[in-house]
Amino acid sequence: SSVSISLVPPSSQLCPGRLLCCVLHFSPAQEQLRWFQGRQELTGHLVATNVISNRDWTQQVLVLLET
């Protein structure tokens, strides 16, 4: 599997920045992706894709967190 985290800059001063996490080629599909700040889980302002199946029997998911 591979994981990448990148900062998506704000498109304007009114729009917050976002962190994008891409998890590719993982298996099994029951994996969970959660964001933490210190020991506190961040649950608000999250947008996630459904788990997407690849042709090689692995999965991928994208999760966006507004900062």
SEZA-389858 format. One record per residue (C-alpha): residue in three letters; x, y, z; residue number from 0. Coordinates in nm, 2 decimals. Layout:
<nodes>
+------+--------+--------+--------+------+
! guro !      u !      v !      w ! bavo !
+------+--------+--------+--------+------+
!  ALA !      X !      Y !      Z !  NUM !
...
+------+--------+--------+--------+------+
</nodes>
This chain:
<nodes>
+------+--------+--------+--------+------+
! guro !      u !      v !      w ! bavo !
+------+--------+--------+--------+------+
!  SER !   0.00 !   0.00 !   0.00 !    0 !
!  SER !   0.10 !   0.36 !  -0.03 !    1 !
!  VAL !  -0.01 !   0.67 !   0.15 !    2 !
!  SER !   0.04 !   1.03 !   0.05 !    3 !
!  ILE !  -0.07 !   1.35 !   0.23 !    4 !
!  SER !  -0.07 !   1.68 !   0.06 !    5 !
!  LEU !  -0.18 !   2.04 !   0.14 !    6 !
!  VAL !  -0.44 !   2.18 !  -0.10 !    7 !
!  PRO !  -0.40 !   2.56 !  -0.07 !    8 !
!  PRO !  -0.71 !   2.77 !  -0.02 !    9 !
!  SER !  -0.87 !   2.90 !  -0.34 !   10 !
!  SER !  -0.96 !   3.23 !  -0.17 !   11 !
!  GLN !  -0.92 !   3.40 !   0.16 !   12 !
!  LEU !  -1.27 !   3.28 !   0.25 !   13 !
!  CYS !  -1.20 !   2.91 !   0.17 !   14 !
!  PRO !  -0.99 !   2.72 !   0.42 !   15 !
!  GLY !  -0.69 !   2.51 !   0.32 !   16 !
!  ARG !  -0.74 !   2.13 !   0.30 !   17 !
!  LEU !  -0.53 !   1.83 !   0.37 !   18 !
!  LEU !  -0.58 !   1.54 !   0.12 !   19 !
!  CYS !  -0.48 !   1.19 !   0.21 !   20 !
!  CYS !  -0.47 !   0.93 !  -0.06 !   21 !
!  VAL !  -0.44 !   0.56 !   0.04 !   22 !
!  LEU !  -0.37 !   0.34 !  -0.26 !   23 !
!  HIS !  -0.34 !  -0.03 !  -0.32 !   24 !
!  PHE !  -0.45 !  -0.16 !   0.02 !   25 !
!  SER !  -0.63 !  -0.48 !   0.12 !   26 !
!  PRO !  -0.86 !  -0.58 !   0.29 !   27 !
!  ALA !  -1.13 !  -0.32 !   0.21 !   28 !
!  GLN !  -1.22 !  -0.28 !   0.58 !   29 !
!  GLU !  -0.93 !  -0.04 !   0.65 !   30 !
!  GLN !  -1.02 !   0.29 !   0.83 !   31 !
!  LEU !  -0.87 !   0.63 !   0.78 !   32 !
!  ARG !  -0.89 !   0.88 !   1.07 !   33 !
!  TRP !  -0.73 !   1.22 !   1.12 !   34 !
!  PHE !  -0.59 !   1.32 !   1.46 !   35 !
!  GLN !  -0.45 !   1.64 !   1.61 !   36 !
!  GLY !  -0.24 !   1.52 !   1.90 !   37 !
!  ARG !  -0.45 !   1.26 !   2.06 !   38 !
!  GLN !  -0.79 !   1.41 !   1.96 !   39 !
!  GLU !  -0.97 !   1.26 !   1.66 !   40 !
!  LEU !  -1.09 !   1.52 !   1.41 !   41 !
!  THR !  -1.43 !   1.43 !   1.29 !   42 !
!  GLY !  -1.58 !   1.75 !   1.15 !   43 !
!  HIS !  -1.52 !   1.89 !   0.80 !   44 !
!  LEU !  -1.43 !   1.56 !   0.64 !   45 !
!  VAL !  -1.51 !   1.45 !   0.29 !   46 !
!  ALA !  -1.43 !   1.09 !   0.18 !   47 !
!  THR !  -1.48 !   0.88 !  -0.12 !   48 !
!  ASN !  -1.62 !   0.53 !  -0.09 !   49 !
!  VAL !  -1.36 !   0.26 !  -0.10 !   50 !
!  ILE !  -1.28 !   0.20 !  -0.47 !   51 !
!  SER !  -1.18 !  -0.14 !  -0.60 !   52 !
!  ASN !  -0.89 !  -0.17 !  -0.84 !   53 !
!  ARG !  -0.84 !  -0.43 !  -1.11 !   54 !
!  ASP !  -0.56 !  -0.60 !  -0.91 !   55 !
!  TRP !  -0.80 !  -0.68 !  -0.61 !   56 !
!  THR !  -0.67 !  -0.39 !  -0.40 !   57 !
!  GLN !  -0.86 !  -0.08 !  -0.30 !   58 !
!  GLN !  -0.81 !   0.29 !  -0.27 !   59 !
!  VAL !  -0.97 !   0.58 !  -0.08 !   60 !
!  LEU !  -0.93 !   0.96 !  -0.07 !   61 !
!  VAL !  -1.01 !   1.17 !   0.24 !   62 !
!  LEU !  -1.02 !   1.55 !   0.25 !   63 !
!  LEU !  -1.00 !   1.74 !   0.58 !   64 !
!  GLU !  -1.06 !   2.12 !   0.59 !   65 !
!  THR !  -0.81 !   2.30 !   0.81 !   66 !
+------+--------+--------+--------+------+
</nodes>
